[in-house]
Amino acid sequence: MTFELFSYVNGDNINRLAYTFLLRKEEPRIIAVVAGHLRPELAKALLTELPDELQAKIATEAPSVPRVSVEQVQAMAATVKENLDFVAAGIERLAAMLEQADSTIRNDIIEYLKRERPSLYAKVRKHMLVFDDIVGFSDVDMRIAVRELRTELMARALQNASPELANKFFANMSAGAGSLLRECMGCRSGGLGTVAARDKIIESIKGLDKEGRISVRPKGENIMD
């Protein structure tokens, strides 16, 4: 077995490799090939970091690993290393990938960083923008953001939100708009779920920030320790 092709994988970065696969939604076949070319203890560590459903899919792909050519494995090794280095390259890049990840995966990775690498967690968290961060926006920025959001979208997003967060919206809109929002929040019509609605709002806020109409994100890039 050509372990040397993945010699850059070790006990220190095996967790990062697993999270790179999750963030990039890597195909089970690719993960199976990588795991098949890792030393047994590293392959086991990699698989234990992945969800059970994904582990099952990887297992079904395992028999095909011997049929993959050396050239294909070499190409995979180079790509995986590039992706692994990309995740390690900077705080903003990692934060951006986490923001785009599935909410369950994002929360799992954030909890891991918070528990195992608190200093890195603190840096990454500063460069992320999630729905709960809205409570810290200035009133000026919030008023601009609220005017750009549909009432139905805000109503969905504010379901089960903390009173402090909900008040951030109500305090920065007119009495009439606030009354309409409360009315919409009491409705149980179809449409987007709460998580999807919150994601839509964050995307809108990012757009406003990028256009320079509001300023809610940190500027500049810090490199990982």
C-alpha positions, -999 to +999 in steps of 0.1 A: +000+000+000+014+034-010+012+051+024+039+076+014+015+094-010-005+106+020+025+110+043+014+146+051-015+131+071-007+126+107-023+125+142-021+163+144-042+170+113-064+140+109-093+159+124-088+187+100-088+162+072-121+149+083-136+183+085-122+193+051-140+163+036-173+174+054-170+210+044-163+202+008-189+174+008-164+151-007-176+119-025-175+087-004-155+071-031-127+097-027-127+093+010-126+055+007-095+058-015-078+082+009-086+060+039-074+029+020-040+046+016-036+057+052-019+038+079-046+017+097-046+038+129-050+070+109-077+055+087-096+045+118-092+080+133-105+095+101-136+074+099-145+079+135-147+117+129-173+112+101-211+107+105-223+071+106-243+075+074-211+087+055-191+059+071-216+033+057-213+048+022-175+048+024-176+011+034-196+002+003-169+020-018-140+002-001-139-028-025-133-005-054-101+010-039-077-016-053-089-009-088-079+028-086-047+034-106-015+048-090-019+078-112-054+085-099-043+081-063-014+105-069-038+130-083-062+126-053-033+129-029-022+162-045-058+176-044-064+165-008-032+181+003-041+213-015-075+214+001-060+206+035-035+234+031-063+257+020-082+252+052-051+258+072-041+289+052-062+315+069-089+324+093-112+341+068-111+312+044-120+287+072-147+310+085-162+313+050-162+276+045-179+271+078-206+297+070-214+278+038-215+244+054-246+225+066-256+239+099-251+206+117-216+202+103-208+238+111-220+235+147-200+202+152-168+218+139-173+250+159-178+229+191-147+209+183-126+241+179-141+256+210-132+225+230-099+215+215-084+247+201-100+277+219-075+303+206-083+293+170-120+292+178-119+328+190-102+339+158-125+320+135-156+332+153-146+368+148-147+363+111-180+344+110-214+360+106-243+340+120-279+350+128-273+355+165-246+381+157-274+405+146-280+414+182-247+432+182-253+453+151-255+491+154-290+505+151-280+525+120-269+493+102-299+474+115-324+499+102-308+497+067-308+459+068-345+457+080-356+479+051-342+453+027-358+423+042-392+409+035-416+407+064-424+370+058-387+362+058-381+380+091-412+363+106-398+329+098-364+337+110-375+350+143-395+319+153-380+307+187-355+336+186-344+351+219-364+382+231-332+403+228-327+393+192-363+398+182-363+432+199-333+442+177-356+439+147-387+455+163-367+484+177-354+494+143-386+494+123-417+516+123-447+508+146-467+497+115-440+475+102-435+459+136-472+452+140-472+435+106-442+414+115-459+403+148-490+393+128-469+373+104-450+356+132-484+343+145-492+327+111-483+291+104-482+292+066-459+271+044-426+283+030-390+284+042-381+269+076-365+289+103-329+278+095-333+285+058-349+319+065-320+329+088-295+318+062-313+340+036-312+370+060-275+365+066-268+363+029-287+396+024-267+413+052-234+400+037-245+416+004-252+449+020-218+448+038-200+440+006-217+469-011-205+492+017-240+501+028-235+487+062-204+476+081-209+444+102-179+422+093-142+424+103-118+435+077-083+420+070-070+384+074-053+367+103-031+336+096-036+305+117-010+297+144 
